[in-house]
Amino acid sequence: MPLQEYKIYLPKNEIPTSWYNILPDLPEPLGPYLTPDRLPVAPSALAGIFPQSLIEQELSDERDHKIPEEVLEALAIWRPTPLVRAVRLEKALGVKSRIYYKDESVSPSGSHKSNTAMAQAYYNKQAGIKRLTTETGAGQWGTALSIATKHFGLDVRVFMVKVSLEQKPYRKVIMNLMGAEVFPSPSTVTKVGREALNKDPDTLGTLGLAISEAVEEAASRKDTNYVLGSVLNHVLLHQTVIGLEVKKQLAIAGEKPDYLIACHGGGSNFGGLVTPFIPQILAGDKVKALAAEPESCPTLTKGSFTYDAGDTAGFTPLMPMYSLGTDFKPPAIHAGGLRYHGASPIVSALLKSKLIDATAVSSESVFEFAKLFANSEYVIPAPESAHALAATCLKALELEKLGKPGCLVFTLSGHGLMDLAAYQLNIPQND
Ligand SMILES: *Cc1c(COP(=O)(O)O)cnc(C)c1O
């Protein structure tokens, strides 16, 4: 019998050459970003921390954005990424549905975050910026950015949420290896950080506070800009390479997807997979897009749609989004990338207009299916990605009960080889 190929590869020259911008295709225009007094933020007000090119992308009404040559070359280090039919998982679940995963774990950082890290480092370099600041939760974004700044020759300072740094000390080792400076947040190097430590010396830190620290520092230095790994429109734009490739790969496989599923922290890997399919959903296609979030940080399923700040101190503009409130303190679950109070304005608008759906999954089912995936596909998913996996498996089981198997595609946003402490806690160990 001939050996069967279950991975769908694309040749190098099939890397998308343009990103897809959903803004002109949204049913209603996104509300403007607002100042604390609820006045629209002038684009020039963002210029203190972002380069002009990214501000233009943030507000653009052009559908296609050509990917610069240097960024394409950087992406080609690992892209296109494979789309994999998870046949052994299907068998382990006992379902007739076809389950595929888009493997973003093959990037240099081990997650999809490298897609936007490379682009943002490039545009800041072009603008003459020497140094970047950012926050990182679980450390994937800091890792991706450290590699991207190494690639494009920039310095970088990373504020890593304290509890995550304690849980994942090896993330700092990688970032330091790549030449980045890493501080636990709250830190003593910023005013907001010192204030937070004065108030509560034992604070675990939050992503919202780490953003405040990174923004404060970028705003106070001319040679320094701030970069964000999720949430913003331009970040989702850079992530559309995921969905654009998936479309081509499904066509090669002769598949029409019934479900597109990704986990949701700030919305970038979900938006990257799903937005390229929205025009066909608007045209009546029945494919369903499903965002998977943790029950313990249920921004999309339990949050309210409102104008809220992206950070704790309120340095960022107010954005129209689903939010649990800036003072929401998520429990220290081991999916650091999903511990965020807010959501991307684009994903929020899509949910509000019912073009997508959201589901919350329990941490028990996340690790149950992560184990099943590891035991059948022999890949250890990042705990964040395991939320998408769990939602996919639950949906496949539901379809099986209904006698309606289908085609389900989820994003494996990252691998879990840096998250073994979470597996140690959640999967029984012998002594
Ligand atoms: C950061 C991260 C997420 C969550 O962020 P999104 O912007 O919602 O994609 C999910 N998975 C992995 C592996 C991550 O690193």
The ligand as a Tripos MOL2 file, in Angstrom:
@<TRIPOS>MOLECULE
LIG
   15    15     1     0     0
SMALL
NO_CHARGES

@<TRIPOS>ATOM
      1 C1         -0.0970   34.6610   22.6480 C.3       1 LIG1
      2 C2         -0.6100   33.3490   22.3040 C.ar      1 LIG1
      3 C3         -1.9890   33.1100   22.1780 C.ar      1 LIG1
      4 C4         -3.0280   34.1370   22.4480 C.3       1 LIG1
      5 O1         -2.9230   35.3240   21.7210 O.3       1 LIG1
      6 P1         -3.8670   35.6810   20.5130 P.3       1 LIG1
      7 O2         -3.4980   37.0770   20.1810 O.co2     1 LIG1
      8 O3         -5.2790   35.5540   20.9900 O.co2     1 LIG1
      9 O4         -3.5620   34.7550   19.4060 O.co2     1 LIG1
     10 C5         -2.3830   31.8620   21.8050 C.ar      1 LIG1
     11 N1         -1.5170   30.8530   21.5840 N.ar      1 LIG1
     12 C6         -0.1920   31.0360   21.7050 C.ar      1 LIG1
     13 C7          0.7200   29.8820   21.4560 C.3       1 LIG1
     14 C8          0.3050   32.2930   22.0550 C.ar      1 LIG1
     15 O5          1.6200   32.4830   22.1560 O.3       1 LIG1
@<TRIPOS>BOND
     1     1     2 1
     2     2     3 ar
     3     2    14 ar
     4     3     4 1
     5     3    10 ar
     6     4     5 1
     7     5     6 1
     8     6     7 2
     9     6     8 1
    10     6     9 1
    11    10    11 ar
    12    11    12 ar
    13    12    13 1
    14    12    14 ar
    15    14    15 1
@<TRIPOS>SUBSTRUCTURE
     1 LIG1         1 GROUP 0 **** ****
